[in-house]
Amino acid sequence: MIERRSGVALWRQIADRMRLAINNGDYDETAMMPSEATLAEKFGVNRHTVRSALSALADEGMVRAVQGVGTLIERRDRLTFPISRRTRFSQGLGDQARELQSKLIEQTMERATPVIATALEIAPGTDCIRLDTLGIADGKPISSATSYFPAERFAGIGAAYQRTGSITKALAELGVDDYVRRSTEISAIHAEGADVRLLKLSPGAILLVTTAINADTRGDPIQYSRSRFAADRVKFFVES
């Protein structure tokens, strides 16, 4: 089960497998992780490596060590995030959370790379406004997103977003009353860099990633985004 020459640390691989087992409900009957000795034997590693994996899960809030008892699983139901023709952060999470927030982390002006230019159907090198945002549900960070908008059409979107706390409302202020999801690509990566800090994860935690293009009702692309979701907090539901 463990790849010793994969370039990925053994403790990280074990943490990934234990995280998946927890999310699959493998330990629901006892609500506890197996002992370190049992896990070490299962994965063919020493107890120190298992301890490092459990420590990473503890940092994420998935488990908690209790002296004289063992490692308890902190049961947390994941939010369901629907991906549909009209995907919206606040509407998607709906009444699953008491309080939803969206924060602007940073705004910059960048020239469109070939990938961004193709997505937005603009010439490479065209000025784009980049917004880095954080989605929060009941005080817990859920997603970290990077979005690009053609600067000529959406000058001022950063200020509008900061004022409204919503991409949808910001776009409406700039003349786009409705928009639809043209495409969504879903992948998974290990958390690193700013995502670890913003989403309060341990390095190597699993992120679900959506790379999406939104278009106005005329079919013109208006937004290219890459959103990273903490996999232990969110699950996707693709609506047809």
Backbone as CSV, one residue per row, in Angstrom:
resi,resn,N_x,N_y,N_z,CA_x,CA_y,CA_z,C_x,C_y,C_z
1,MET,0.807,-1.210,0.000,0.000,0.000,0.000,0.843,1.264,0.000
2,ILE,2.069,1.185,0.479,2.924,2.362,0.592,4.033,2.282,-0.449
3,GLU,4.209,3.372,-1.202,5.267,3.450,-2.215,6.495,4.084,-1.595
4,ARG,7.561,3.297,-1.417,8.742,3.798,-0.711,9.667,4.612,-1.597
5,ARG,9.487,4.565,-2.883,10.348,5.344,-3.786,9.520,6.314,-4.642
6,SER,8.420,6.744,-4.103,7.521,7.618,-4.865,7.909,9.088,-4.783
7,GLY,8.767,9.435,-3.811,9.107,10.838,-3.605,8.172,11.522,-2.618
8,VAL,7.108,10.815,-2.184,6.178,11.355,-1.193,6.481,10.697,0.145
9,ALA,6.648,11.505,1.183,7.016,10.995,2.501,6.044,9.909,2.957
10,LEU,6.585,8.897,3.647,5.747,7.781,4.097,4.631,8.252,5.019
11,TRP,4.954,9.161,5.954,3.923,9.632,6.883,2.794,10.325,6.142
12,ARG,3.126,11.036,5.047,2.095,11.729,4.277,1.203,10.724,3.557
13,GLN,1.805,9.678,2.986,1.006,8.655,2.321,0.063,7.971,3.315
14,ILE,0.576,7.685,4.512,-0.247,7.027,5.525,-1.365,7.961,5.990
15,ALA,-1.049,9.242,6.170,-2.075,10.212,6.570,-3.179,10.282,5.515
16,ASP,-2.798,10.250,4.237,-3.793,10.268,3.157,-4.721,9.065,3.248
17,ARG,-4.151,7.902,3.501,-4.961,6.678,3.554,-5.855,6.648,4.790
18,MET,-5.335,7.145,5.901,-6.157,7.195,7.112,-7.261,8.231,6.965
19,ARG,-6.968,9.351,6.318,-7.975,10.382,6.084,-9.113,9.824,5.234
20,LEU,-8.746,9.081,4.189,-9.745,8.471,3.322,-10.590,7.457,4.099
21,ALA,-9.934,6.662,4.945,-10.664,5.669,5.736,-11.649,6.344,6.686
22,ILE,-11.234,7.457,7.288,-12.124,8.188,8.190,-13.327,8.727,7.426
23,ASN,-13.058,9.337,6.252,-14.151,9.893,5.449,-15.080,8.809,4.928
24,ASN,-14.542,7.601,4.737,-15.371,6.485,4.279,-16.148,5.832,5.414
25,GLY,-15.879,6.262,6.644,-16.596,5.708,7.785,-16.073,4.366,8.260
26,ASP,-14.817,4.038,7.920,-14.272,2.724,8.278,-14.184,2.504,9.783
27,TYR,-14.055,3.592,10.549,-13.877,3.446,11.994,-15.090,3.956,12.773
28,ASP,-16.232,4.102,12.108,-17.407,4.666,12.779,-17.869,3.810,13.958
29,GLU,-17.644,2.517,13.884,-18.155,1.626,14.921,-17.522,1.908,16.277
30,THR,-16.242,2.243,16.265,-15.540,2.517,17.523,-15.296,3.996,17.752
31,ALA,-15.352,4.794,16.662,-15.045,6.231,16.723,-13.617,6.482,17.171
32,MET,-12.751,5.469,17.010,-11.353,5.599,17.392,-10.469,5.014,16.305
33,MET,-9.259,5.563,16.203,-8.265,4.989,15.315,-7.692,3.728,15.958
34,PRO,-7.256,2.759,15.150,-6.539,1.613,15.713,-5.286,2.099,16.434
35,SER,-4.709,1.248,17.257,-3.515,1.635,18.011,-2.353,1.899,17.074
36,GLU,-1.370,2.637,17.560,-0.172,2.919,16.754,0.501,1.620,16.321
37,ALA,0.550,0.633,17.229,1.190,-0.646,16.897,0.449,-1.344,15.766
38,THR,-0.873,-1.302,15.824,-1.679,-1.943,14.771,-1.484,-1.248,13.436
39,LEU,-1.483,0.071,13.450,-1.294,0.832,12.213,0.112,0.633,11.654
40,ALA,1.104,0.591,12.533,2.481,0.380,12.085,2.615,-0.966,11.388
41,GLU,1.973,-1.982,11.953,2.026,-3.308,11.341,1.280,-3.319,10.003
42,LYS,0.142,-2.660,9.967,-0.656,-2.622,8.739,0.102,-1.981,7.587
43,PHE,0.788,-0.852,7.865,1.464,-0.115,6.807,2.928,-0.520,6.636
44,GLY,3.426,-1.380,7.513,4.797,-1.840,7.387,5.824,-0.764,7.681
45,VAL,5.524,0.076,8.688,6.445,1.157,9.057,6.625,1.135,10.568
46,ASN,7.516,1.996,11.073,7.689,2.063,12.519,6.632,2.993,13.140
47,ARG,6.534,2.927,14.454,5.496,3.694,15.146,5.735,5.198,15.051
48,HIS,6.988,5.615,14.923,7.283,7.038,14.790,6.645,7.606,13.519
49,THR,6.687,6.824,12.423,6.086,7.272,11.167,4.576,7.381,11.306
50,VAL,3.963,6.394,11.961,2.522,6.441,12.210,2.170,7.643,13.076
51,ARG,3.015,7.900,14.080,2.773,9.030,14.988,2.787,10.354,14.220
52,SER,3.709,10.460,13.258,3.777,11.676,12.441,2.513,11.843,11.607
53,ALA,1.995,10.740,11.062,0.767,10.793,10.274,-0.420,11.203,11.139
54,LEU,-0.524,10.627,12.331,-1.610,10.982,13.244,-1.502,12.433,13.698
55,SER,-0.281,12.905,13.875,-0.074,14.300,14.263,-0.579,15.244,13.185
56,ALA,-0.341,14.881,11.911,-0.825,15.705,10.800,-2.351,15.754,10.799
57,LEU,-2.996,14.622,11.036,-4.454,14.585,11.092,-4.978,15.362,12.294
58,ALA,-4.235,15.339,13.383,-4.626,16.120,14.563,-4.549,17.613,14.270
59,ASP,-3.521,18.024,13.513,-3.387,19.430,13.133,-4.575,19.886,12.290
60,GLU,-5.130,18.966,11.506,-6.283,19.281,10.661,-7.592,19.218,11.439
61,GLY,-7.530,18.721,12.689,-8.735,18.614,13.492,-9.545,17.364,13.247
62,MET,-8.947,16.374,12.553,-9.675,15.147,12.248,-9.635,14.150,13.397
63,VAL,-8.542,14.158,14.164,-8.408,13.231,15.290,-7.891,13.981,16.505
64,ARG,-8.023,13.337,17.674,-7.553,13.956,18.921,-7.036,12.867,19.844
65,ALA,-5.782,13.026,20.293,-5.181,12.048,21.202,-5.668,12.291,22.620
66,VAL,-6.107,11.228,23.265,-6.573,11.316,24.651,-5.709,10.389,25.498
67,GLN,-5.039,10.964,26.485,-4.144,10.193,27.337,-4.870,9.008,27.983
68,GLY,-4.294,7.830,27.832,-4.854,6.643,28.451,-6.029,6.038,27.713
69,VAL,-6.459,6.671,26.636,-7.602,6.165,25.871,-7.199,5.765,24.463
70,GLY,-6.536,6.678,23.763,-6.127,6.423,22.390,-6.400,7.641,21.532
71,THR,-6.567,7.434,20.242,-6.797,8.533,19.311,-8.248,8.529,18.862
72,LEU,-8.999,9.539,19.306,-10.412,9.659,18.970,-10.585,10.362,17.633
73,ILE,-11.590,9.954,16.907,-11.928,10.604,15.641,-12.913,11.728,15.923
74,GLU,-12.566,12.913,15.471,-13.462,14.059,15.614,-14.427,14.034,14.441
75,ARG,-15.610,13.513,14.655,-16.559,13.317,13.561,-17.043,14.652,13.030
76,ARG,-16.882,14.844,11.717,-17.336,16.084,11.101,-18.002,15.748,9.775
77,ASP,-19.239,16.161,9.645,-19.935,15.942,8.384,-19.437,16.949,7.359
78,ARG,-19.171,16.468,6.167,-18.704,17.349,5.104,-19.868,18.111,4.476
79,LEU,-19.613,19.347,4.079,-20.602,20.137,3.361,-20.701,19.617,1.929
80,THR,-21.887,19.646,1.388,-22.100,19.239,-0.008,-22.111,20.477,-0.889
81,PHE,-21.203,20.518,-1.844,-21.099,21.673,-2.739,-21.552,21.248,-4.135
82,PRO,-22.717,21.736,-4.592,-23.210,21.336,-5.912,-22.497,22.081,-7.044
83,ILE,-22.208,21.360,-8.090,-21.649,21.952,-9.310,-22.694,21.794,-10.394
84,SER,-23.178,22.919,-10.897,-24.288,22.891,-11.838,-24.114,23.986,-12.884
85,ARG,-25.161,24.232,-13.649,-25.103,25.264,-14.686,-24.910,26.643,-14.077
86,ARG,-25.429,26.825,-12.883,-25.230,28.087,-12.166,-24.639,27.767,-10.792
87,THR,-23.319,27.733,-10.731,-22.617,27.383,-9.492,-22.272,28.649,-8.725
88,ARG,-22.761,28.740,-7.488,-22.515,29.893,-6.633,-22.091,29.387,-5.254
89,PHE,-21.121,30.045,-4.646,-20.626,29.589,-3.337,-21.719,29.662,-2.281
90,SER,-22.343,30.821,-2.122,-23.317,31.003,-1.039,-24.581,30.189,-1.294
91,GLN,-25.092,30.217,-2.522,-26.309,29.471,-2.824,-26.055,27.966,-2.759
92,GLY,-24.851,27.558,-3.154,-24.536,26.135,-3.164,-24.526,25.537,-1.774
93,LEU,-23.969,26.269,-0.815,-23.911,25.751,0.551,-25.222,25.985,1.304
94,GLY,-26.001,26.979,0.832,-27.351,27.194,1.332,-27.463,27.180,2.832
95,ASP,-28.406,26.348,3.333,-28.662,26.304,4.775,-27.810,25.268,5.496
96,GLN,-26.727,24.804,4.846,-25.841,23.848,5.510,-24.967,24.523,6.560
97,ALA,-24.849,25.826,6.468,-24.037,26.585,7.427,-24.838,27.774,7.931
98,ARG,-24.619,28.113,9.183,-25.339,29.254,9.763,-24.820,30.573,9.218
99,GLU,-23.514,30.625,8.955,-22.899,31.884,8.499,-21.894,31.595,7.397
100,LEU,-22.020,32.308,6.294,-21.102,32.180,5.168,-20.411,33.514,4.934
101,GLN,-19.113,33.454,4.689,-18.331,34.661,4.404,-17.418,34.418,3.215
102,SER,-17.154,35.483,2.488,-16.160,35.448,1.415,-15.249,36.648,1.608
103,LYS,-13.953,36.393,1.683,-12.989,37.461,1.939,-12.032,37.632,0.768
104,LEU,-11.710,38.880,0.469,-10.698,39.183,-0.533,-9.332,39.144,0.135
105,ILE,-8.475,38.251,-0.326,-7.131,38.127,0.233,-6.156,39.055,-0.480
106,GLU,-6.273,39.107,-1.804,-5.346,39.943,-2.580,-5.943,40.237,-3.954
107,GLN,-5.590,41.404,-4.481,-5.984,41.786,-5.838,-4.749,42.247,-6.600
108,THR,-4.546,41.723,-7.795,-3.398,42.119,-8.608,-3.827,42.229,-10.061
109,MET,-3.005,42.936,-10.827,-3.191,43.021,-12.274,-2.132,42.131,-12.918
110,GLU,-2.551,41.219,-13.772,-1.624,40.306,-14.429,-1.935,40.220,-15.917
111,ARG,-0.926,39.876,-16.678,-1.130,39.647,-18.107,-1.535,38.191,-18.317
112,ALA,-2.471,37.986,-19.198,-3.010,36.645,-19.413,-1.965,35.701,-19.987
113,THR,-1.781,34.574,-19.315,-0.941,33.499,-19.855,-1.714,32.829,-20.986
114,PRO,-1.057,31.987,-21.776,-1.791,31.286,-22.844,-2.991,30.500,-22.329
115,VAL,-2.864,29.874,-21.151,-3.981,29.096,-20.589,-5.151,30.008,-20.237
116,ILE,-4.862,31.116,-19.557,-5.911,32.059,-19.167,-6.524,32.705,-20.410
117,ALA,-5.679,33.062,-21.371,-6.160,33.698,-22.599,-7.107,32.777,-23.358
118,THR,-6.766,31.500,-23.446,-7.640,30.547,-24.132,-8.978,30.428,-23.419
119,ALA,-8.938,30.361,-22.085,-10.168,30.216,-21.306,-11.079,31.434,-21.459
120,LEU,-10.495,32.623,-21.461,-11.283,33.855,-21.527,-11.466,34.364,-22.960
121,GLU,-10.871,33.651,-23.922,-10.973,34.024,-25.345,-10.483,35.447,-25.575
122,ILE,-9.290,35.706,-25.026,-8.625,36.991,-25.230,-7.202,36.712,-25.714
123,ALA,-6.503,37.745,-26.146,-5.144,37.573,-26.639,-4.182,37.369,-25.471
124,PRO,-3.202,36.495,-25.622,-2.185,36.347,-24.578,-1.533,37.695,-24.280
125,GLY,-1.298,37.974,-23.018,-0.708,39.247,-22.625,-1.721,40.322,-22.302
126,THR,-2.998,40.060,-22.562,-4.044,41.023,-22.218,-4.131,41.189,-20.704
127,ASP,-4.354,42.408,-20.256,-4.456,42.662,-18.818,-5.679,41.972,-18.222
128,CYS,-5.461,41.296,-17.092,-6.535,40.649,-16.337,-6.435,41.062,-14.879
129,ILE,-7.577,41.108,-14.224,-7.606,41.346,-12.785,-7.676,39.993,-12.089
130,ARG,-6.744,39.759,-11.189,-6.710,38.510,-10.421,-7.195,38.772,-9.012
131,LEU,-8.170,37.990,-8.578,-8.666,38.067,-7.206,-8.371,36.755,-6.498
132,ASP,-7.717,36.838,-5.349,-7.511,35.678,-4.488,-8.486,35.815,-3.328
133,THR,-9.355,34.822,-3.168,-10.428,34.918,-2.190,-10.464,33.692,-1.290
134,LEU,-11.153,33.837,-0.160,-11.292,32.758,0.809,-12.756,32.614,1.175
135,GLY,-13.289,31.377,1.040,-14.661,31.100,1.423,-14.702,30.460,2.804
136,ILE,-15.568,30.962,3.680,-15.614,30.527,5.082,-17.043,30.143,5.443
137,ALA,-17.199,29.009,6.132,-18.508,28.572,6.598,-18.452,28.359,8.109
138,ASP,-19.285,29.077,8.847,-19.321,28.986,10.305,-17.938,29.142,10.917
139,GLY,-17.194,30.094,10.400,-15.874,30.405,10.940,-14.769,29.488,10.481
140,LYS,-15.077,28.493,9.679,-14.078,27.532,9.236,-13.775,27.743,7.753
141,PRO,-12.485,27.907,7.382,-12.157,28.100,5.962,-12.483,26.850,5.151
142,ILE,-13.171,27.044,4.042,-13.624,25.938,3.207,-12.891,25.889,1.875
143,SER,-12.712,27.060,1.270,-12.100,27.080,-0.064,-11.223,28.309,-0.245
144,SER,-10.182,28.116,-1.035,-9.290,29.200,-1.433,-9.327,29.262,-2.958
145,ALA,-9.633,30.428,-3.516,-9.848,30.526,-4.961,-9.011,31.630,-5.589
146,THR,-8.624,31.396,-6.835,-7.934,32.392,-7.651,-8.747,32.577,-8.923
147,SER,-9.211,33.804,-9.161,-10.070,34.075,-10.313,-9.466,35.181,-11.172
148,TYR,-9.680,35.053,-12.485,-9.185,36.043,-13.447,-10.358,36.603,-14.247
149,PHE,-10.351,37.936,-14.424,-11.386,38.636,-15.179,-10.721,39.583,-16.183
150,PRO,-11.227,39.716,-17.406,-10.664,40.677,-18.360,-10.727,42.089,-17.766
151,ALA,-9.590,42.747,-17.666,-9.531,44.036,-16.972,-10.321,45.121,-17.681
152,GLU,-10.352,45.094,-19.011,-11.038,46.154,-19.757,-12.532,46.170,-19.438
153,ARG,-13.096,44.990,-19.274,-14.542,44.901,-19.028,-14.882,44.999,-17.545
154,PHE,-13.985,44.544,-16.681,-14.331,44.432,-15.270,-13.435,45.256,-14.358
155,ALA,-13.039,46.415,-14.800,-12.306,47.331,-13.925,-13.180,47.653,-12.716
156,GLY,-12.614,47.552,-11.543,-13.366,47.841,-10.328,-13.997,46.628,-9.678
157,ILE,-13.768,45.430,-10.241,-14.411,44.253,-9.657,-13.853,43.922,-8.268
158,GLY,-12.575,44.267,-8.052,-11.996,44.019,-6.736,-12.694,44.821,-5.653
159,ALA,-12.922,46.105,-5.932,-13.603,46.965,-4.967,-15.045,46.512,-4.769
160,ALA,-15.697,46.100,-5.861,-17.081,45.639,-5.766,-17.162,44.357,-4.938
161,TYR,-16.202,43.478,-5.120,-16.200,42.228,-4.345,-15.947,42.514,-2.867
162,GLN,-15.008,43.386,-2.603,-14.688,43.701,-1.207,-15.892,44.340,-0.512
163,ARG,-16.659,45.099,-1.280,-17.833,45.782,-0.720,-18.990,44.807,-0.488
164,THR,-19.168,43.856,-1.410,-20.339,42.973,-1.351,-20.036,41.599,-0.766
165,GLY,-18.761,41.172,-0.813,-18.400,39.839,-0.350,-18.936,38.740,-1.241
166,SER,-19.149,39.054,-2.522,-19.750,38.082,-3.435,-19.314,38.362,-4.870
167,ILE,-18.829,37.320,-5.560,-18.506,37.455,-6.983,-19.766,37.777,-7.768
168,THR,-20.871,37.083,-7.448,-22.126,37.294,-8.177,-22.608,38.730,-8.046
169,LYS,-22.581,39.267,-6.828,-23.027,40.647,-6.623,-22.063,41.648,-7.265
170,ALA,-20.775,41.352,-7.216,-19.796,42.239,-7.841,-20.001,42.292,-9.354
171,LEU,-20.221,41.128,-9.955,-20.479,41.095,-11.393,-21.764,41.842,-11.738
172,ALA,-22.784,41.723,-10.892,-24.042,42.426,-11.143,-23.841,43.934,-11.129
173,GLU,-22.991,44.418,-10.225,-22.703,45.850,-10.188,-22.020,46.321,-11.462
174,LEU,-21.340,45.396,-12.128,-20.613,45.751,-13.348,-21.363,45.332,-14.611
175,GLY,-22.645,45.052,-14.475,-23.485,44.846,-15.651,-23.769,43.415,-16.043
176,VAL,-23.275,42.433,-15.261,-23.554,41.029,-15.570,-24.555,40.507,-14.538
177,ASP,-25.828,40.525,-14.916,-26.878,40.124,-13.986,-26.990,38.617,-13.827
178,ASP,-26.512,37.863,-14.809,-26.588,36.412,-14.736,-25.413,35.820,-15.504
179,TYR,-24.977,34.669,-15.080,-23.906,33.969,-15.784,-24.036,32.477,-15.535
180,VAL,-23.411,31.690,-16.405,-23.545,30.237,-16.320,-22.168,29.587,-16.359
181,ARG,-22.128,28.368,-15.866,-20.885,27.597,-15.858,-20.700,26.949,-17.232
182,ARG,-19.621,27.337,-17.909,-19.342,26.736,-19.206,-18.659,25.391,-19.052
183,SER,-17.723,25.289,-18.119,-17.023,24.018,-17.912,-16.445,23.972,-16.506
184,THR,-16.290,22.737,-15.984,-15.655,22.511,-14.690,-14.784,21.270,-14.795
185,GLU,-13.520,21.413,-14.437,-12.603,20.278,-14.368,-12.271,20.037,-12.901
186,ILE,-12.406,18.788,-12.443,-12.165,18.459,-11.049,-10.915,17.595,-10.928
187,SER,-10.034,17.957,-10.004,-8.814,17.186,-9.763,-8.506,17.228,-8.270
188,ALA,-7.395,16.620,-7.880,-6.993,16.611,-6.472,-5.488,16.814,-6.383
189,ILE,-5.051,17.557,-5.372,-3.631,17.826,-5.158,-3.351,17.804,-3.664
190,HIS,-2.072,17.824,-3.303,-1.674,17.992,-1.911,-1.581,19.485,-1.595
191,ALA,-2.027,19.855,-0.414,-1.968,21.256,0.002,-0.526,21.685,0.233
192,GLU,-0.206,22.891,-0.205,1.103,23.463,0.034,1.001,24.972,-0.025
193,GLY,2.075,25.638,0.355,2.152,27.085,0.244,1.053,27.811,1.003
194,ALA,0.489,28.840,0.362,-0.507,29.690,1.012,-1.765,28.926,1.374
195,ASP,-2.105,27.870,0.616,-3.327,27.123,0.915,-3.259,26.463,2.291
196,VAL,-2.083,26.011,2.697,-1.924,25.410,4.025,-2.287,26.431,5.096
197,ARG,-1.787,27.639,4.929,-2.041,28.695,5.925,-3.490,29.169,5.877
198,LEU,-4.010,29.440,4.692,-5.350,30.000,4.574,-6.427,29.008,4.997
199,LEU,-6.260,27.745,4.624,-7.268,26.737,4.939,-6.991,26.023,6.261
200,LYS,-5.903,26.405,6.921,-5.527,25.841,8.218,-5.408,24.321,8.143
201,LEU,-4.550,23.877,7.233,-4.320,22.456,6.999,-2.873,22.104,7.322
202,SER,-2.609,20.830,7.423,-1.229,20.377,7.528,-0.681,20.204,6.118
203,PRO,0.620,20.411,5.908,1.210,20.208,4.584,0.916,18.799,4.079
204,GLY,0.474,18.712,2.835,0.188,17.409,2.254,-1.253,16.981,2.365
205,ALA,-2.089,17.746,3.083,-3.515,17.415,3.144,-4.100,17.452,1.732
206,ILE,-5.151,16.688,1.513,-5.738,16.599,0.188,-6.666,17.789,-0.088
207,LEU,-6.504,18.382,-1.266,-7.392,19.433,-1.737,-8.142,18.942,-2.969
208,LEU,-9.436,19.207,-3.026,-10.202,19.021,-4.245,-10.157,20.325,-5.017
209,VAL,-9.858,20.249,-6.298,-9.635,21.451,-7.105,-10.648,21.505,-8.241
210,THR,-11.307,22.644,-8.384,-12.167,22.866,-9.545,-11.557,23.979,-10.393
211,THR,-11.346,23.681,-11.652,-10.890,24.682,-12.616,-12.077,24.976,-13.516
212,ALA,-12.562,26.219,-13.476,-13.854,26.516,-14.086,-13.806,27.753,-14.973
213,ILE,-14.721,27.768,-15.936,-14.933,28.929,-16.797,-16.402,29.309,-16.697
214,ASN,-16.666,30.566,-16.367,-18.028,31.096,-16.359,-18.211,32.046,-17.530
215,ALA,-19.425,32.065,-18.082,-19.722,32.923,-19.225,-21.029,33.662,-18.991
216,ASP,-21.159,34.844,-19.610,-22.428,35.568,-19.497,-23.476,34.889,-20.378
217,THR,-24.672,35.407,-20.366,-25.767,34.754,-21.084,-25.613,34.843,-22.598
218,ARG,-24.700,35.679,-23.073,-24.402,35.722,-24.513,-23.372,34.673,-24.904
219,GLY,-22.766,34.044,-23.879,-21.758,33.028,-24.146,-20.336,33.540,-24.074
220,ASP,-20.145,34.818,-23.729,-18.797,35.379,-23.640,-18.170,35.016,-22.290
221,PRO,-16.973,34.432,-22.277,-16.316,34.089,-21.002,-16.046,35.343,-20.176
222,ILE,-16.325,35.259,-18.888,-16.117,36.416,-18.020,-15.185,36.103,-16.853
223,GLN,-15.033,34.816,-16.525,-14.243,34.446,-15.346,-13.580,33.088,-15.559
224,TYR,-12.299,33.047,-15.236,-11.557,31.787,-15.200,-11.060,31.627,-13.778
225,SER,-11.388,30.501,-13.137,-11.050,30.364,-11.719,-10.495,28.987,-11.414
226,ARG,-9.710,28.948,-10.347,-9.176,27.692,-9.821,-9.408,27.716,-8.322
227,SER,-10.347,26.882,-7.859,-10.742,26.866,-6.457,-10.235,25.599,-5.788
228,ARG,-9.654,25.742,-4.606,-9.141,24.612,-3.836,-9.993,24.436,-2.591
229,PHE,-10.571,23.229,-2.431,-11.438,22.911,-1.304,-10.764,21.884,-0.401
230,ALA,-10.854,22.076,0.910,-10.343,21.076,1.849,-11.190,19.816,1.710
231,ALA,-10.564,18.702,1.303,-11.313,17.495,0.959,-12.049,16.890,2.143
232,ASP,-11.577,17.124,3.358,-12.258,16.551,4.514,-13.423,17.421,4.987
233,ARG,-13.637,18.573,4.328,-14.710,19.472,4.734,-15.814,19.600,3.698
234,VAL,-15.501,19.221,2.456,-16.449,19.418,1.356,-16.481,18.187,0.458
235,LYS,-17.658,17.863,-0.032,-17.796,16.866,-1.091,-18.602,17.495,-2.223
236,PHE,-18.328,17.106,-3.449,-18.984,17.682,-4.609,-20.205,16.861,-5.013
237,PHE,-21.221,17.549,-5.502,-22.383,16.904,-6.098,-22.594,17.547,-7.461
238,VAL,-22.394,16.775,-8.511,-22.505,17.293,-9.875,-23.939,17.117,-10.338
239,GLU,-24.613,18.233,-10.564,-26.004,18.203,-11.003,-26.086,18.182,-12.519
240,SER,-26.969,17.334,-13.044,-27.160,17.290,-14.498,-28.338,18.166,-14.886
